[in-house]
Amino acid sequence: MADTIKLTEKQAAVVKYLKDNGRVTMAELCSALESDVKHLTPVVTGLGLGARGKGLVNTEKKEVEGEEKPVKYVFLTEAGEAFEIA
C-alpha cells in the first residue's frame, strides 16, 4: 500500500518537485535539486516502476529537435500522484 512506502530525504524531494512541477526533464530535476545525473539517477530508479522501485515515478526518453541525444523526462505515476509525503 502506498501509505506504507518510506522515502529517503532525496526521494521525497524528487516526489515533491514532480508534484509541484509535473513532467520535467532529468536535467531540470537535477538543476532544481542541486544534484547531478550520476547521483540522481539511482534515486529516480528507486522510485520507478522496476522490480526494485516504489512505483511512484516513470521515465521516458523522447527525441527532441535540436538535441543530439534523446531527452529523458521524469513524471509521477498515478500512485505517485496519490502518494502523500509525511
Long-range contacts (C-beta under 8 A, 24 or more apart in sequence): 2-56, 2-79, 2-82, 2-83, 3-84, 5-54, 5-56, 5-83, 7-47, 7-54, 7-85, 8-43, 8-46, 10-35, 10-40, 10-43, 11-43, 11-46, 11-47, 11-54, 12-85, 14-40, 14-43, 14-44, 14-47, 14-57, 14-74, 15-47, 15-56, 15-57, 15-76, 15-80, 15-83, 15-85, 16-85, 18-57, 18-74, 18-75, 18-76, 18-80, 19-76, 19-80, 19-81, 19-85, 22-75, 23-73, 23-74, 23-75, 24-73, 24-74, 24-75, 25-71, 25-72, 25-73, 25-74, 26-59, 26-71, 26-72, 26-73, 26-74, 27-71, 29-74, 44-74, 47-80, 49-77, 55-79, 55-80, 56-80, 56-83
